[in-house]
Amino acid sequence: MLSKLMKEIFLASRKTGWILEPDAKLLFREAGLPVPRFGWAKQASQLQEIAAEIGFPLAAKVVSPSVIHKSDVQGVAVGINSIEELSAFYEQVSSLPDFAGIHIEEMAEGLELIVGAKTDYQFGPIVLLGIGGTGVEIYQDVAIRMAPLTGKDIDSMVRELKGTKLLTGYRGNKAINMEALSEVLLLFSELLMEIGPYIESIDLNPLLCSNDGCLIADARIMLDASLLTS
């Protein structure tokens, strides 16, 4: 069942047609999914406080209802190590259309995976798992199942990936925490069953997974047209 906060996020996002990243991270955290520590600096005066609370190094991204693909407009910065660098990035992106501040979060490392979802008009909600990052469209190494997922579904999705060795340890790299990945996918599937009627698609890319666990490093939720007209 959707919490009050989740409902408020959906209602507030109808104007834009998609959920801005700070609100998407709030929604996922409310659902128990792992997200980095983050803050939304709507004004430059908030940068120092948020940076001090999270700690360097940081990642920062522009927040704007007119900017869906942030990397296309140089709206992403990683490895920020000082308030001067953070302030410079804020200034750099502040001229973008409909600028609404910057999303600031702790840096995370791990294997880049993609987890996605959409509501198919014939089959209902479906979940995608694949090797993520910038090359996701090139490699197209994904597995798809109908929601809700089971543990067996997740095991078979992982085995189906051509890059499954990357998850289980390859050339000296540690295997990712498969228990953490499974938990993310199960929680994500449960959330999808609740919000499926309201969304067109969800992309978690990347979901960063390491031996220690998984974190949702980037997230985009596109709303269904029926919600926008209701």
Short mmCIF file of the C-alpha atoms (twelve columns), coordinates in Angstrom:
data_MODEL
# 
_entry.id   MODEL 
# 
loop_
_atom_site.group_PDB 
_atom_site.id 
_atom_site.type_symbol 
_atom_site.label_atom_id 
_atom_site.label_alt_id 
_atom_site.label_comp_id 
_atom_site.label_asym_id 
_atom_site.label_seq_id 
_atom_site.Cartn_x 
_atom_site.Cartn_y 
_atom_site.Cartn_z 
_atom_site.pdbx_PDB_model_num 
ATOM 1   C CA . MET A 1   0.000  0.000   0.000   1 
ATOM 2   C CA . LEU A 2   1.335  3.413   -0.955  1 
ATOM 3   C CA . SER A 3   2.373  5.612   1.945   1 
ATOM 4   C CA . LYS A 4   1.227  9.211   2.307   1 
ATOM 5   C CA . LEU A 5   4.647  10.424  1.151   1 
ATOM 6   C CA . MET A 6   4.539  8.242   -1.984  1 
ATOM 7   C CA . LYS A 7   1.089  9.546   -2.886  1 
ATOM 8   C CA . GLU A 8   2.266  13.132  -2.399  1 
ATOM 9   C CA . ILE A 9   5.246  12.537  -4.692  1 
ATOM 10  C CA . PHE A 10  3.057  11.134  -7.453  1 
ATOM 11  C CA . LEU A 11  0.537  13.959  -7.191  1 
ATOM 12  C CA . ALA A 12  3.243  16.639  -7.190  1 
ATOM 13  C CA . SER A 13  4.901  15.085  -10.263 1 
ATOM 14  C CA . ARG A 14  1.857  15.151  -12.524 1 
ATOM 15  C CA . LYS A 15  2.825  18.604  -13.795 1 
ATOM 16  C CA . THR A 16  6.136  17.370  -15.184 1 
ATOM 17  C CA . GLY A 17  5.120  13.873  -16.303 1 
ATOM 18  C CA . TRP A 18  8.042  12.286  -14.490 1 
ATOM 19  C CA . ILE A 19  9.474  12.186  -10.983 1 
ATOM 20  C CA . LEU A 20  12.555 14.297  -10.346 1 
ATOM 21  C CA . GLU A 21  15.519 12.348  -8.989  1 
ATOM 22  C CA . PRO A 22  15.443 13.673  -5.398  1 
ATOM 23  C CA . ASP A 23  11.778 12.681  -5.136  1 
ATOM 24  C CA . ALA A 24  12.426 9.326   -6.836  1 
ATOM 25  C CA . LYS A 25  15.158 8.586   -4.292  1 
ATOM 26  C CA . LEU A 26  12.772 9.576   -1.493  1 
ATOM 27  C CA . LEU A 27  10.141 7.219   -2.889  1 
ATOM 28  C CA . PHE A 28  12.588 4.323   -3.140  1 
ATOM 29  C CA . ARG A 29  13.924 4.946   0.371   1 
ATOM 30  C CA . GLU A 30  10.356 4.972   1.665   1 
ATOM 31  C CA . ALA A 31  9.885  1.544   0.024   1 
ATOM 32  C CA . GLY A 32  12.979 0.167   1.780   1 
ATOM 33  C CA . LEU A 33  15.217 0.186   -1.287  1 
ATOM 34  C CA . PRO A 34  18.891 1.133   -0.851  1 
ATOM 35  C CA . VAL A 35  19.789 4.661   -1.944  1 
ATOM 36  C CA . PRO A 36  22.893 6.748   -1.214  1 
ATOM 37  C CA . ARG A 37  22.769 9.486   1.399   1 
ATOM 38  C CA . PHE A 38  21.550 12.530  -0.495  1 
ATOM 39  C CA . GLY A 39  20.259 16.079  -0.312  1 
ATOM 40  C CA . TRP A 40  18.552 18.547  -2.628  1 
ATOM 41  C CA . ALA A 41  20.195 21.970  -2.732  1 
ATOM 42  C CA . LYS A 42  17.522 24.249  -4.149  1 
ATOM 43  C CA . GLN A 43  19.663 27.288  -3.345  1 
ATOM 44  C CA . ALA A 44  23.429 27.816  -3.312  1 
ATOM 45  C CA . SER A 45  23.258 28.679  0.390   1 
ATOM 46  C CA . GLN A 46  22.375 25.033  1.136   1 
ATOM 47  C CA . LEU A 47  25.477 23.519  -0.462  1 
ATOM 48  C CA . GLN A 48  27.761 23.785  2.566   1 
ATOM 49  C CA . GLU A 49  25.303 22.196  4.983   1 
ATOM 50  C CA . ILE A 50  24.430 19.270  2.694   1 
ATOM 51  C CA . ALA A 51  28.075 18.607  1.812   1 
ATOM 52  C CA . ALA A 52  29.061 18.620  5.485   1 
ATOM 53  C CA . GLU A 53  26.254 16.221  6.364   1 
ATOM 54  C CA . ILE A 54  27.134 13.688  3.644   1 
ATOM 55  C CA . GLY A 55  30.894 14.168  3.385   1 
ATOM 56  C CA . PHE A 56  33.229 14.260  0.396   1 
ATOM 57  C CA . PRO A 57  33.680 12.832  -2.195  1 
ATOM 58  C CA . LEU A 58  30.295 13.610  -3.705  1 
ATOM 59  C CA . ALA A 59  28.319 13.202  -6.893  1 
ATOM 60  C CA . ALA A 60  26.027 16.015  -8.052  1 
ATOM 61  C CA . LYS A 61  23.331 16.239  -10.724 1 
ATOM 62  C CA . VAL A 62  21.182 19.024  -12.057 1 
ATOM 63  C CA . VAL A 63  17.517 18.987  -11.040 1 
ATOM 64  C CA . SER A 64  15.164 20.334  -13.699 1 
ATOM 65  C CA . PRO A 65  11.793 19.167  -15.027 1 
ATOM 66  C CA . SER A 66  13.098 20.035  -18.490 1 
ATOM 67  C CA . VAL A 67  16.248 17.877  -18.219 1 
ATOM 68  C CA . ILE A 68  15.524 14.149  -18.321 1 
ATOM 69  C CA . HIS A 69  18.888 13.002  -19.698 1 
ATOM 70  C CA . LYS A 70  21.278 14.885  -17.427 1 
ATOM 71  C CA . SER A 71  24.518 13.656  -18.999 1 
ATOM 72  C CA . ASP A 72  23.470 15.098  -22.371 1 
ATOM 73  C CA . VAL A 73  23.742 18.633  -20.967 1 
ATOM 74  C CA . GLN A 74  26.828 18.077  -18.773 1 
ATOM 75  C CA . GLY A 75  24.480 17.969  -15.818 1 
ATOM 76  C CA . VAL A 76  26.387 15.328  -13.850 1 
ATOM 77  C CA . ALA A 77  29.611 15.636  -11.864 1 
ATOM 78  C CA . VAL A 78  31.343 12.878  -9.880  1 
ATOM 79  C CA . GLY A 79  34.305 12.794  -7.544  1 
ATOM 80  C CA . ILE A 80  33.662 16.266  -6.139  1 
ATOM 81  C CA . ASN A 81  36.149 16.796  -3.326  1 
ATOM 82  C CA . SER A 82  35.570 20.347  -2.104  1 
ATOM 83  C CA . ILE A 83  32.890 22.953  -1.559  1 
ATOM 84  C CA . GLU A 84  34.588 25.034  -4.248  1 
ATOM 85  C CA . GLU A 85  34.088 22.273  -6.826  1 
ATOM 86  C CA . LEU A 86  30.502 21.786  -5.714  1 
ATOM 87  C CA . SER A 87  29.774 25.517  -5.932  1 
ATOM 88  C CA . ALA A 88  31.356 25.680  -9.391  1 
ATOM 89  C CA . PHE A 89  29.112 22.863  -10.608 1 
ATOM 90  C CA . TYR A 90  26.039 24.570  -9.152  1 
ATOM 91  C CA . GLU A 91  26.942 27.747  -10.982 1 
ATOM 92  C CA . GLN A 92  27.638 25.839  -14.204 1 
ATOM 93  C CA . VAL A 93  24.222 24.163  -14.372 1 
ATOM 94  C CA . SER A 94  22.168 27.017  -12.901 1 
ATOM 95  C CA . SER A 95  21.602 28.466  -16.377 1 
ATOM 96  C CA . LEU A 96  19.873 25.314  -17.665 1 
ATOM 97  C CA . PRO A 97  16.130 25.564  -18.414 1 
ATOM 98  C CA . ASP A 98  13.812 25.366  -15.382 1 
ATOM 99  C CA . PHE A 99  16.745 24.941  -13.011 1 
ATOM 100 C CA . ALA A 100 15.500 23.682  -9.638  1 
ATOM 101 C CA . GLY A 101 18.803 23.095  -7.837  1 
ATOM 102 C CA . ILE A 102 21.169 20.162  -7.682  1 
ATOM 103 C CA . HIS A 103 20.878 16.661  -6.261  1 
ATOM 104 C CA . ILE A 104 23.898 15.842  -4.091  1 
ATOM 105 C CA . GLU A 105 24.760 12.345  -2.925  1 
ATOM 106 C CA . GLU A 106 27.583 10.221  -1.611  1 
ATOM 107 C CA . MET A 107 29.837 8.512   -4.129  1 
ATOM 108 C CA . ALA A 108 29.297 4.799   -4.615  1 
ATOM 109 C CA . GLU A 109 31.246 2.103   -6.414  1 
ATOM 110 C CA . GLY A 110 30.377 -1.284  -7.838  1 
ATOM 111 C CA . LEU A 111 29.333 -3.217  -10.912 1 
ATOM 112 C CA . GLU A 112 26.895 -1.193  -12.990 1 
ATOM 113 C CA . LEU A 113 23.596 -3.014  -13.440 1 
ATOM 114 C CA . ILE A 114 20.290 -1.779  -14.803 1 
ATOM 115 C CA . VAL A 115 16.942 -2.605  -13.268 1 
ATOM 116 C CA . GLY A 116 13.896 -1.445  -15.143 1 
ATOM 117 C CA . ALA A 117 10.154 -1.830  -15.222 1 
ATOM 118 C CA . LYS A 118 7.158  -0.943  -17.281 1 
ATOM 119 C CA . THR A 119 3.495  -1.827  -17.411 1 
ATOM 120 C CA . ASP A 120 2.740  -3.845  -20.532 1 
ATOM 121 C CA . TYR A 121 -0.863 -3.427  -21.665 1 
ATOM 122 C CA . GLN A 122 -1.102 -7.147  -22.441 1 
ATOM 123 C CA . PHE A 123 1.004  -8.804  -19.744 1 
ATOM 124 C CA . GLY A 124 0.934  -6.233  -16.943 1 
ATOM 125 C CA . PRO A 125 3.996  -5.121  -14.936 1 
ATOM 126 C CA . ILE A 126 7.341  -6.548  -16.061 1 
ATOM 127 C CA . VAL A 127 10.841 -6.259  -14.584 1 
ATOM 128 C CA . LEU A 128 14.144 -6.061  -16.455 1 
ATOM 129 C CA . LEU A 129 17.624 -6.882  -15.147 1 
ATOM 130 C CA . GLY A 130 20.735 -6.280  -17.196 1 
ATOM 131 C CA . ILE A 131 24.326 -5.186  -17.389 1 
ATOM 132 C CA . GLY A 132 24.040 -1.412  -17.053 1 
ATOM 133 C CA . GLY A 133 26.018 1.760   -17.512 1 
ATOM 134 C CA . THR A 134 26.502 3.828   -20.646 1 
ATOM 135 C CA . GLY A 135 26.844 0.732   -22.855 1 
ATOM 136 C CA . VAL A 136 23.475 -0.771  -21.961 1 
ATOM 137 C CA . GLU A 137 21.941 0.106   -25.346 1 
ATOM 138 C CA . ILE A 138 24.931 -1.356  -27.178 1 
ATOM 139 C CA . TYR A 139 25.203 -4.691  -25.375 1 
ATOM 140 C CA . GLN A 140 21.486 -5.193  -24.715 1 
ATOM 141 C CA . ASP A 141 22.326 -7.907  -22.196 1 
ATOM 142 C CA . VAL A 142 19.050 -8.140  -20.296 1 
ATOM 143 C CA . ALA A 143 16.590 -10.632 -18.832 1 
ATOM 144 C CA . ILE A 144 12.882 -9.909  -18.406 1 
ATOM 145 C CA . ARG A 145 10.219 -11.462 -16.171 1 
ATOM 146 C CA . MET A 146 6.645  -10.664 -15.226 1 
ATOM 147 C CA . ALA A 147 6.072  -9.214  -11.774 1 
ATOM 148 C CA . PRO A 148 5.799  -10.110 -8.978  1 
ATOM 149 C CA . LEU A 149 9.197  -11.786 -8.947  1 
ATOM 150 C CA . THR A 150 10.149 -14.849 -6.927  1 
ATOM 151 C CA . GLY A 151 13.574 -15.977 -5.799  1 
ATOM 152 C CA . LYS A 152 13.588 -18.544 -8.605  1 
ATOM 153 C CA . ASP A 153 12.817 -15.804 -11.136 1 
ATOM 154 C CA . ILE A 154 15.792 -13.803 -9.950  1 
ATOM 155 C CA . ASP A 155 18.159 -16.768 -10.058 1 
ATOM 156 C CA . SER A 156 17.131 -17.556 -13.629 1 
ATOM 157 C CA . MET A 157 17.436 -13.903 -14.689 1 
ATOM 158 C CA . VAL A 158 21.009 -13.759 -13.401 1 
ATOM 159 C CA . ARG A 159 21.938 -17.017 -15.175 1 
ATOM 160 C CA . GLU A 160 20.377 -15.752 -18.394 1 
ATOM 161 C CA . LEU A 161 22.680 -12.748 -18.642 1 
ATOM 162 C CA . LYS A 162 25.664 -13.141 -20.958 1 
ATOM 163 C CA . GLY A 163 27.667 -11.127 -18.443 1 
ATOM 164 C CA . THR A 164 26.695 -13.270 -15.477 1 
ATOM 165 C CA . LYS A 165 30.386 -13.953 -14.726 1 
ATOM 166 C CA . LEU A 166 30.764 -10.252 -13.904 1 
ATOM 167 C CA . LEU A 167 28.304 -10.752 -11.048 1 
ATOM 168 C CA . THR A 168 29.839 -13.927 -9.682  1 
ATOM 169 C CA . GLY A 169 33.479 -12.786 -9.829  1 
ATOM 170 C CA . TYR A 170 35.691 -12.461 -12.904 1 
ATOM 171 C CA . ARG A 171 39.462 -12.149 -13.300 1 
ATOM 172 C CA . GLY A 172 40.165 -11.484 -9.661  1 
ATOM 173 C CA . ASN A 173 37.216 -9.202  -9.007  1 
ATOM 174 C CA . LYS A 174 35.020 -10.014 -6.037  1 
ATOM 175 C CA . ALA A 175 31.553 -11.388 -6.632  1 
ATOM 176 C CA . ILE A 176 28.731 -8.983  -5.923  1 
ATOM 177 C CA . ASN A 177 26.483 -9.527  -2.932  1 
ATOM 178 C CA . MET A 178 23.827 -11.693 -4.576  1 
ATOM 179 C CA . GLU A 179 21.650 -11.665 -1.476  1 
ATOM 180 C CA . ALA A 180 21.550 -7.855  -1.596  1 
ATOM 181 C CA . LEU A 181 20.725 -7.883  -5.320  1 
ATOM 182 C CA . SER A 182 17.941 -10.396 -4.751  1 
ATOM 183 C CA . GLU A 183 16.497 -8.263  -1.957  1 
ATOM 184 C CA . VAL A 184 16.546 -5.169  -4.181  1 
ATOM 185 C CA . LEU A 185 14.753 -6.992  -6.971  1 
ATOM 186 C CA . LEU A 186 12.109 -8.439  -4.650  1 
ATOM 187 C CA . LEU A 187 11.409 -5.061  -3.036  1 
ATOM 188 C CA . PHE A 188 11.406 -3.368  -6.439  1 
ATOM 189 C CA . SER A 189 8.934  -5.957  -7.715  1 
ATOM 190 C CA . GLU A 190 6.667  -5.400  -4.705  1 
ATOM 191 C CA . LEU A 191 6.771  -1.650  -5.245  1 
ATOM 192 C CA . LEU A 192 5.986  -2.101  -8.925  1 
ATOM 193 C CA . MET A 193 2.854  -4.051  -8.083  1 
ATOM 194 C CA . GLU A 194 1.676  -1.049  -6.061  1 
ATOM 195 C CA . ILE A 195 2.595  1.761   -8.453  1 
ATOM 196 C CA . GLY A 196 2.276  -0.109  -11.765 1 
ATOM 197 C CA . PRO A 197 -0.979 1.629   -12.793 1 
ATOM 198 C CA . TYR A 198 0.647  5.042   -12.356 1 
ATOM 199 C CA . ILE A 199 3.921  4.570   -14.210 1 
ATOM 200 C CA . GLU A 200 4.974  4.209   -17.802 1 
ATOM 201 C CA . SER A 201 8.500  3.074   -16.957 1 
ATOM 202 C CA . ILE A 202 11.183 3.026   -14.273 1 
ATOM 203 C CA . ASP A 203 14.928 2.945   -14.877 1 
ATOM 204 C CA . LEU A 204 17.520 2.331   -12.189 1 
ATOM 205 C CA . ASN A 205 20.713 2.836   -14.178 1 
ATOM 206 C CA . PRO A 206 23.069 2.261   -12.688 1 
ATOM 207 C CA . LEU A 207 22.267 0.088   -9.733  1 
ATOM 208 C CA . LEU A 208 25.755 -0.229  -8.282  1 
ATOM 209 C CA . CYS A 209 26.445 -3.620  -6.720  1 
ATOM 210 C CA . SER A 210 29.589 -4.746  -4.921  1 
ATOM 211 C CA . ASN A 211 30.559 -7.389  -2.400  1 
ATOM 212 C CA . ASP A 212 29.184 -5.078  0.299   1 
ATOM 213 C CA . GLY A 213 25.730 -4.505  -1.187  1 
ATOM 214 C CA . CYS A 214 23.786 -2.474  -3.764  1 
ATOM 215 C CA . LEU A 215 22.865 1.196   -4.108  1 
ATOM 216 C CA . ILE A 216 20.551 2.947   -6.570  1 
ATOM 217 C CA . ALA A 217 22.914 5.535   -8.055  1 
ATOM 218 C CA . ASP A 218 20.504 6.974   -10.617 1 
ATOM 219 C CA . ALA A 219 16.753 6.670   -11.036 1 
ATOM 220 C CA . ARG A 220 14.053 7.885   -13.416 1 
ATOM 221 C CA . ILE A 221 10.309 7.290   -13.121 1 
ATOM 222 C CA . MET A 222 8.077  8.250   -16.057 1 
ATOM 223 C CA . LEU A 223 4.373  8.578   -15.265 1 
ATOM 224 C CA . ASP A 224 1.524  6.989   -17.168 1 
ATOM 225 C CA . ALA A 225 -0.554 9.314   -19.314 1 
ATOM 226 C CA . SER A 226 -3.736 8.345   -17.450 1 
ATOM 227 C CA . LEU A 227 -2.328 9.802   -14.229 1 
ATOM 228 C CA . LEU A 228 -1.464 13.051  -15.977 1 
ATOM 229 C CA . THR A 229 -5.025 13.580  -17.183 1 
ATOM 230 C CA . SER A 230 -6.850 12.431  -14.043 1 
# 
